[in-house]
Amino acid sequence: MDAAHRLDHLDHLDLVARLGAGLDEGRFDGLRTLLTADATVTTPGGHAEGEDAVVAQAARNHAAGTRYQHRFTDVVTDVLPDGATAHVRANLTLRVVPSGADAPVTEAGSVYRLTTRRTADGWRIRDLVVEPVWRTGEVPVPVAVR
């Protein structure tokens, strides 16, 4: 891996970590700094096109009073020959802790597939597809498991 690819990979690690932190902390408007204006997202909670719709979907799918922890691992970055587009794959383990002492904790595993675009402000998410792999318990938003 050459130095330029290492730097691009580090930028993508930061991008994915900031996505998880924004979702965990309910900072949905802050997600705009991670997205292109024409971003599209397909998750078990729906499909959204455009930055505003993506932010609205994220807010809708993360219930108030519920705590979330998105833990990303195994991030693989492939910058395409054009140097302006990359494909990223990451594993996600999600822990969902509903409010209430007796509420059961839910865990889910998914694969995140992102297409990113290099912009003047750095790498941004153009497309994101979440592929559920497994789940224990019930998530308080619509989640489909294959």
C-alpha positions as CSV (number, residue, x, y, z in Angstrom):
1,M,0.0,0.0,0.0
2,D,1.6,3.3,-1.0
3,A,1.5,6.5,1.1
4,A,-1.4,8.1,-0.9
5,H,-3.6,5.0,-0.4
6,R,-2.7,4.9,3.3
7,L,-3.8,8.5,3.7
8,D,-7.0,7.8,1.8
9,H,-7.7,4.8,4.0
10,L,-7.1,6.8,7.2
11,D,-9.5,9.5,5.9
12,H,-12.1,6.7,5.3
13,L,-11.6,5.3,8.8
14,D,-12.3,8.7,10.2
15,L,-15.4,9.2,7.9
16,V,-16.9,5.8,9.1
17,A,-16.1,6.6,12.7
18,R,-17.7,10.0,12.5
19,L,-20.8,8.4,10.9
20,G,-21.1,6.0,13.9
21,A,-20.5,8.7,16.5
22,G,-23.1,11.0,14.9
23,L,-25.7,8.2,15.0
24,D,-24.8,7.2,18.5
25,E,-25.0,10.7,19.9
26,G,-28.1,11.8,17.9
27,R,-26.2,14.5,16.1
28,F,-28.2,13.9,12.9
29,D,-27.7,17.4,11.4
30,G,-24.0,16.9,11.8
31,L,-24.1,14.0,9.4
32,R,-24.4,16.6,6.6
33,T,-20.6,17.2,6.9
34,L,-20.2,13.5,5.9
35,L,-22.5,13.4,2.9
36,T,-22.6,14.7,-0.6
37,A,-25.7,16.8,-1.4
38,D,-27.0,14.0,-3.7
39,A,-26.3,11.1,-1.2
40,T,-28.5,8.0,-1.2
41,V,-28.9,5.6,1.7
42,T,-30.6,2.2,1.8
43,T,-31.0,0.7,5.2
44,P,-33.5,-1.8,6.8
45,G,-35.3,1.4,7.9
46,G,-35.9,2.6,4.3
47,H,-34.3,4.4,1.3
48,A,-33.5,8.1,1.2
49,E,-32.2,10.2,-1.6
50,G,-30.6,13.6,-1.0
51,E,-28.9,15.0,2.0
52,D,-32.1,16.3,3.7
53,A,-33.9,12.9,3.3
54,V,-30.9,11.0,4.5
55,V,-30.7,13.1,7.7
56,A,-34.4,12.8,8.3
57,Q,-34.3,9.0,7.9
58,A,-31.4,8.7,10.3
59,A,-33.3,10.8,12.9
60,R,-36.5,8.8,12.4
61,N,-34.8,5.4,12.7
62,H,-33.0,6.2,16.0
63,A,-35.7,6.4,18.7
64,A,-35.4,9.2,21.3
65,G,-34.5,7.8,24.7
66,T,-32.8,4.8,23.2
67,R,-29.0,4.5,23.3
68,Y,-27.1,3.2,20.3
69,Q,-23.5,2.1,19.9
70,H,-22.3,1.6,16.3
71,R,-19.0,-0.3,16.3
72,F,-17.3,-0.5,12.9
73,T,-14.5,-3.0,12.2
74,D,-12.6,-4.4,9.2
75,V,-12.9,-1.2,7.1
76,V,-11.6,-1.9,3.6
77,T,-11.0,1.0,1.2
78,D,-10.6,0.7,-2.5
79,V,-9.9,4.0,-4.3
80,L,-10.9,3.7,-8.0
81,P,-8.4,4.6,-10.7
82,D,-10.1,8.0,-11.2
83,G,-8.8,9.0,-7.7
84,A,-12.1,10.7,-6.9
85,T,-14.3,7.7,-6.0
86,A,-13.8,4.9,-3.5
87,H,-15.6,1.8,-2.5
88,V,-15.6,1.1,1.2
89,R,-16.7,-2.0,3.1
90,A,-17.1,-2.2,6.9
91,N,-18.6,-4.6,9.4
92,L,-20.9,-3.1,11.9
93,T,-22.0,-4.5,15.3
94,L,-24.8,-2.4,16.7
95,R,-26.0,-2.5,20.3
96,V,-29.4,-0.9,21.0
97,V,-30.3,-0.2,24.7
98,P,-33.9,1.0,25.0
99,S,-34.9,3.2,27.9
100,G,-36.3,1.4,30.9
101,A,-34.7,-0.9,33.4
102,D,-36.3,-4.1,32.1
103,A,-35.9,-3.3,28.4
104,P,-33.9,-6.0,26.6
105,V,-30.7,-5.1,24.8
106,T,-30.6,-5.8,21.1
107,E,-27.6,-6.5,19.0
108,A,-27.3,-6.7,15.2
109,G,-24.5,-7.3,12.7
110,S,-24.5,-5.7,9.3
111,V,-22.2,-5.0,6.4
112,Y,-21.9,-1.3,5.3
113,R,-21.1,-0.7,1.7
114,L,-20.2,2.9,0.8
115,T,-19.3,4.7,-2.3
116,T,-17.5,7.9,-1.5
117,R,-16.5,10.9,-3.5
118,R,-13.4,13.1,-3.0
119,T,-14.6,16.7,-2.6
120,A,-12.8,20.0,-1.8
121,D,-13.7,19.3,1.9
122,G,-12.4,15.7,1.8
123,W,-14.1,12.3,1.3
124,R,-17.9,12.3,1.5
125,I,-20.5,9.5,1.4
126,R,-22.3,9.4,-1.9
127,D,-24.1,6.0,-1.5
128,L,-24.5,3.8,1.5
129,V,-26.2,0.4,1.6
130,V,-26.6,-1.5,4.8
131,E,-26.8,-5.3,4.5
132,P,-28.1,-7.0,7.7
133,V,-26.4,-10.2,8.6
134,W,-27.8,-11.2,12.0
135,R,-29.8,-9.9,15.0
136,T,-30.7,-10.9,18.5
137,G,-33.8,-9.4,20.0
138,E,-36.1,-6.7,18.6
139,V,-34.8,-3.4,17.3
140,P,-37.2,-0.4,18.0
141,V,-37.1,0.5,14.2
142,P,-37.9,-1.6,11.2
143,V,-35.0,-4.0,10.6
144,A,-35.0,-6.8,8.0
145,V,-32.6,-9.6,8.3
146,R,-31.8,-11.8,5.4
